[in-house]
C-alpha cells in the first residue's frame, strides 16, 4: 500500500481548509495482491457497457483519457488505478430496490452503519442514491 496508508490516516485526521479542519470520509480499498492491470481488466466491462460517464469538458479530461487509453504504457497510472478501485467498490456496493407500489427498480448504494453489509434488499432498507433511470457511475 505504500503511501496510501499514510494518506488515509492524514485524510481521516482532517485536512486544513482556511481556518477549518475538514474530515474526509475515506474507505480504504485492499487490492489483495491483484496488480493494476488485472484490477482494470476486472472493471473493463463497465466501460464497454457504457456505464462509466465522463464530462464532455473538464480541464483534466484530456490527461485522464490519455492515461486510461495508453495504460499500462503510460508513465503515470495512478488515475487509472484509483478509477478501477472505485468502480470495483461502487459495483460491489450497488443494490437494487423494487417498490411494491410501482414495481420500478431503483439503483442505490447502501448506507454505512456499524455493519456495512446490513442492507436488506428484500425490504428495501438503506439509503437509496441515484434515480429510477440509473445509467452508470
Secondary structure as GFF3:
##gff-version 3
##sequence-region A 1 137
A	DSSP	alpha_helix	3	13	.	.	.	ID=ss1
A	DSSP	beta_strand	15	17	.	.	.	ID=ss2
A	DSSP	beta_strand	20	22	.	.	.	ID=ss3
A	DSSP	alpha_helix	36	48	.	.	.	ID=ss4
A	DSSP	alpha_helix	61	70	.	.	.	ID=ss5
A	DSSP	alpha_helix	78	92	.	.	.	ID=ss6
A	DSSP	beta_strand	94	98	.	.	.	ID=ss7
A	DSSP	beta_strand	105	109	.	.	.	ID=ss8
###
